[in-house]
């Protein structure tokens, strides 16, 4: 396992619970030692050292950030691995990158599987949903690992298609996630702001979890959070966006497929990140210019 962060570390824990021997590498020596002490993982001080501890054929699961970090690891593995070895990219890489990495490694006889991985911090206990792209023969080799990581050996994982298909499927999954989250957030905002009806949002969220058509894991998580605090005053109104949401919208544009809900959900995240608020400043200026409407001044400003 290359990368022992929240996802990689929990994957090691789940694999060790299943009795699978794992060699782990990450630059952080303390993280390596802590996980080794906890799980019995075999720690390695370097990537090369980790590879030396593996039997042939070597199976290397990469859980590092997408983009340049992943590309750096893939290039190093291309130099160090041999025919019959298999690389699994379990991060959220762009599917174009995964298709390219498959082709590069195939030239050296090295297998490549792109594993779209969903489950977050709950994956340790609940299991990970694994969307696998690549060649069937390589997936069969690592099947015991997949079955240990998945919610159950016979569900929660699938070989969804050729190289790149795993990460493409995960990309669309995250786009759908954006839309579902936005819809729930807007609905609860409407409930919260109905001052004429003091509504118990925790009660309503819990109600909807049972028998309603909007019941979902996202609603389960929302209900748990609202039970603790309905005001959410300690939560900053800032929502980060992953690369996959952007890639999903770009894919829709390139394919000419209407995806207004996902696109707007992404735009709303951009709006939450806009500390400058220049767009809204321009709108306020124009409204004042044509209609003489009052412009609300920012705190500390005059005029």
VMD Tcl script that draws the C-alpha trace (Angstrom):
set ca {
  {0.00 0.00 0.00}
  {1.58 3.24 -1.17}
  {-0.03 6.06 0.83}
  {-1.20 5.56 4.40}
  {-3.55 8.51 4.85}
  {-7.20 8.30 5.88}
  {-8.21 6.05 2.99}
  {-4.98 4.10 2.54}
  {-4.54 3.58 6.27}
  {-8.07 2.30 6.71}
  {-7.66 -0.01 3.74}
  {-4.60 -1.49 5.43}
  {-6.66 -2.01 8.59}
  {-9.45 -3.74 6.69}
  {-7.02 -5.96 4.77}
  {-5.21 -6.95 7.95}
  {-8.53 -7.84 9.59}
  {-9.07 -10.21 6.68}
  {-5.70 -11.80 7.32}
  {-4.00 -10.38 4.24}
  {-0.34 -9.47 4.68}
  {0.37 -5.86 3.75}
  {3.59 -3.95 3.20}
  {3.03 -0.24 3.70}
  {4.95 2.83 2.62}
  {4.40 6.56 3.19}
  {6.97 9.33 3.67}
  {5.77 9.92 7.24}
  {7.83 7.56 9.44}
  {5.54 8.08 12.44}
  {2.47 7.14 10.40}
  {4.20 3.98 9.19}
  {5.22 2.95 12.69}
  {1.84 3.69 14.23}
  {-0.03 1.66 11.63}
  {2.49 -1.17 11.85}
  {2.15 -1.31 15.64}
  {-1.63 -1.24 15.41}
  {-2.22 -3.73 12.60}
  {0.89 -5.78 12.06}
  {1.49 -4.13 8.70}
  {5.06 -4.55 7.46}
  {6.49 -1.01 7.27}
  {8.97 0.06 4.60}
  {11.12 3.23 4.79}
  {11.14 3.71 1.02}
  {9.05 2.73 -1.99}
  {11.94 0.62 -3.29}
  {12.21 -1.04 0.11}
  {8.50 -1.84 0.03}
  {8.81 -3.52 -3.36}
  {11.70 -5.66 -2.14}
  {9.51 -7.06 0.63}
  {6.86 -8.29 -1.84}
  {6.71 -11.73 -3.41}
  {6.15 -12.11 -7.15}
  {3.86 -11.24 -8.75}
  {3.94 -7.95 -6.89}
  {0.65 -6.17 -6.26}
  {1.00 -2.45 -5.55}
  {-2.06 -0.44 -4.49}
  {-1.52 3.32 -4.85}
  {-3.52 5.66 -2.59}
  {-1.98 9.09 -3.12}
  {-3.56 12.34 -4.40}
  {-4.49 12.41 -8.07}
  {-2.45 14.28 -10.65}
  {1.29 14.82 -10.23}
  {1.68 12.76 -7.01}
  {0.11 9.72 -8.66}
  {2.03 10.23 -11.88}
  {5.29 10.39 -9.94}
  {4.57 7.07 -8.22}
  {3.48 5.41 -11.49}
  {6.71 6.45 -13.21}
  {8.76 5.05 -10.35}
  {6.82 1.78 -10.44}
  {7.31 1.50 -14.20}
  {11.07 1.50 -13.58}
  {10.97 -0.95 -10.67}
  {8.33 -3.54 -11.55}
  {8.46 -6.48 -13.93}
  {6.21 -8.45 -16.26}
  {3.29 -9.96 -14.37}
  {3.25 -7.38 -11.60}
  {0.05 -5.35 -11.08}
  {-0.52 -1.71 -10.13}
  {-3.87 -0.55 -8.75}
  {-4.63 3.18 -8.68}
  {-7.26 3.50 -5.97}
  {-7.19 7.31 -5.89}
  {-9.55 9.61 -7.73}
  {-7.48 10.06 -10.86}
  {-8.77 11.50 -14.10}
  {-9.82 8.59 -16.30}
  {-7.74 9.96 -19.20}
  {-4.66 9.65 -16.96}
  {-5.65 6.09 -16.10}
  {-6.00 5.12 -19.74}
  {-2.56 6.55 -20.43}
  {-1.00 4.82 -17.41}
  {-2.47 1.49 -18.51}
  {-0.87 1.88 -21.94}
  {2.49 2.90 -20.49}
  {2.70 0.01 -18.04}
  {1.40 -2.50 -20.60}
  {4.51 -1.89 -22.70}
  {6.52 -3.48 -19.86}
  {4.00 -6.26 -19.27}
  {2.80 -4.64 -16.04}
  {-0.92 -4.82 -15.31}
  {-2.89 -1.72 -14.35}
  {-6.29 -1.46 -12.67}
  {-8.08 1.82 -12.03}
  {-10.21 1.44 -8.92}
  {-12.81 4.10 -8.34}
  {-13.24 3.98 -4.57}
  {-16.21 5.24 -2.57}
  {-16.88 4.96 1.13}
  {-14.76 7.66 2.72}
  {-13.94 7.35 6.40}
  {-16.80 4.84 6.81}
  {-15.12 2.35 4.50}
  {-13.20 0.69 7.32}
  {-16.35 -0.58 9.01}
  {-18.83 -0.62 6.13}
  {-16.52 -1.66 3.30}
  {-15.60 0.22 0.14}
  {-17.59 0.42 -3.07}
  {-15.03 -0.45 -5.75}
  {-15.53 0.39 -9.43}
  {-12.80 -1.45 -11.33}
  {-11.49 -0.75 -14.80}
  {-8.90 -2.85 -16.60}
  {-8.39 -6.38 -17.85}
  {-10.34 -9.22 -16.27}
  {-7.24 -11.40 -15.84}
  {-5.58 -8.78 -13.63}
  {-8.72 -8.28 -11.56}
  {-8.95 -12.03 -10.95}
  {-5.40 -12.01 -9.56}
  {-6.27 -9.40 -6.92}
  {-9.79 -10.69 -6.27}
  {-9.06 -11.73 -2.64}
  {-7.96 -8.15 -1.92}
  {-11.05 -6.70 -3.58}
  {-13.39 -9.02 -1.71}
  {-11.75 -8.07 1.59}
  {-12.10 -4.36 0.94}
  {-15.68 -4.51 -0.38}
  {-18.76 -4.60 1.88}
  {-19.05 -8.32 1.10}
  {-17.33 -10.74 -1.30}
  {-20.37 -10.80 -3.58}
  {-21.46 -7.16 -3.55}
  {-20.16 -3.61 -3.51}
  {-17.58 -4.20 -6.25}
  {-17.64 -4.80 -9.98}
  {-15.44 -4.93 -13.04}
  {-17.23 -2.10 -14.83}
  {-15.24 -1.96 -18.06}
  {-11.92 -1.46 -19.87}
  {-8.98 0.64 -18.60}
  {-10.24 4.03 -17.38}
  {-13.79 2.80 -16.81}
  {-13.35 2.53 -13.05}
  {-12.29 6.13 -12.62}
  {-14.81 7.32 -15.22}
  {-17.61 5.61 -13.27}
  {-16.36 7.12 -10.01}
  {-16.24 10.56 -11.67}
  {-19.91 10.34 -12.63}
  {-20.71 8.95 -9.16}
  {-19.23 12.08 -7.60}
  {-21.14 14.34 -9.97}
  {-24.39 12.68 -8.88}
  {-23.26 13.06 -5.27}
  {-22.88 16.83 -5.81}
  {-26.46 17.11 -7.06}
  {-27.94 15.01 -4.26}
  {-26.08 16.96 -1.60}
  {-27.16 20.30 -3.08}
  {-30.83 19.26 -3.20}
  {-30.80 18.13 0.44}
  {-28.99 21.29 1.54}
  {-31.46 23.56 -0.25}
  {-34.44 21.70 1.16}
  {-33.21 21.96 4.73}
  {-32.39 25.64 4.18}
  {-36.02 26.23 3.20}
  {-37.22 24.39 6.29}
  {-34.78 26.29 8.51}
  {-35.88 29.68 7.23}
  {-39.65 29.17 7.64}
  {-39.89 31.42 10.70}
  {-43.69 31.22 10.81}
  {-43.36 27.50 11.44}
  {-40.65 26.60 13.96}
  {-39.72 23.22 12.54}
  {-37.58 20.57 14.18}
  {-35.13 19.74 11.39}
  {-33.66 16.79 13.25}
  {-37.14 15.30 13.63}
  {-37.94 15.82 9.95}
  {-34.62 14.37 8.80}
  {-35.17 11.30 10.97}
  {-38.75 11.03 9.68}
  {-37.62 11.07 6.06}
  {-35.11 8.29 6.72}
  {-37.94 5.76 7.07}
  {-40.12 4.96 4.09}
  {-39.71 8.22 2.17}
  {-38.51 8.37 -1.42}
  {-35.58 10.64 -0.44}
  {-34.10 8.25 2.11}
  {-30.38 7.76 1.51}
  {-27.03 7.49 3.26}
  {-26.53 11.21 2.71}
  {-29.81 11.82 4.54}
  {-28.66 9.47 7.32}
  {-25.51 11.56 7.79}
  {-27.52 14.78 7.66}
  {-29.95 13.51 10.29}
  {-27.09 12.57 12.61}
  {-25.50 16.02 12.24}
  {-28.78 17.92 12.77}
  {-29.47 15.87 15.88}
  {-26.31 17.36 17.39}
  {-26.75 20.94 16.14}
  {-29.50 22.43 13.96}
  {-28.07 25.95 13.83}
  {-24.73 24.89 12.31}
  {-23.30 28.24 13.42}
  {-19.90 26.69 13.99}
  {-19.72 25.47 10.38}
  {-18.23 27.92 7.89}
  {-20.31 28.31 4.69}
  {-17.41 27.09 2.55}
  {-17.71 23.94 0.46}
  {-14.66 22.55 -1.30}
  {-14.95 20.79 -4.65}
  {-13.00 17.77 -5.81}
  {-11.56 17.51 -9.28}
  {-14.12 14.87 -10.14}
  {-17.05 17.27 -9.95}
  {-15.35 19.56 -12.43}
  {-14.40 16.65 -14.69}
  {-18.00 15.44 -14.71}
  {-19.28 18.82 -15.86}
  {-16.55 19.09 -18.50}
  {-17.48 15.63 -19.77}
  {-21.10 16.73 -20.10}
  {-20.05 19.81 -22.07}
  {-17.75 17.82 -24.35}
  {-20.45 15.22 -25.01}
  {-23.24 17.76 -25.41}
  {-25.27 16.09 -22.68}
  {-27.45 18.30 -20.49}
  {-26.47 18.01 -16.82}
  {-27.98 21.16 -15.25}
  {-28.31 19.83 -11.69}
  {-24.72 18.62 -11.43}
  {-23.42 21.76 -13.15}
  {-25.34 24.10 -10.85}
  {-24.26 22.15 -7.78}
  {-20.64 22.68 -8.82}
  {-21.27 26.38 -9.40}
  {-22.79 26.70 -5.93}
  {-19.60 25.28 -4.46}
  {-17.60 27.84 -6.40}
  {-19.85 30.57 -5.00}
  {-19.24 29.36 -1.43}
  {-15.49 29.63 -2.01}
  {-15.63 33.20 -3.33}
  {-14.23 35.27 -0.49}
  {-13.94 38.37 -2.66}
  {-17.55 38.23 -3.86}
  {-16.70 40.44 -6.83}
  {-19.54 39.09 -8.97}
  {-22.14 40.13 -6.40}
  {-20.44 43.50 -5.92}
  {-20.84 44.17 -9.65}
  {-24.51 43.11 -9.48}
  {-25.16 45.49 -6.59}
  {-23.43 48.32 -8.48}
  {-25.53 47.75 -11.61}
  {-28.77 47.58 -9.63}
  {-27.91 50.89 -7.99}
  {-26.99 52.45 -11.33}
  {-30.23 51.67 -13.17}
  {-32.72 51.83 -10.32}
  {-31.10 53.85 -7.57}
  {-31.40 50.86 -5.25}
  {-29.46 51.13 -2.02}
  {-26.06 49.47 -1.93}
  {-25.32 47.73 1.34}
  {-21.85 48.74 2.48}
  {-19.38 46.20 3.76}
  {-18.48 46.43 7.43}
  {-15.81 49.03 8.04}
  {-16.50 50.84 4.75}
  {-18.21 54.18 4.40}
  {-19.88 56.17 1.66}
}
mol new
graphics top color blue
foreach p $ca { graphics top sphere $p radius 0.5 }
foreach p [lrange $ca 0 end-1] q [lrange $ca 1 end] { graphics top cylinder $p $q radius 0.2 }
display resetview
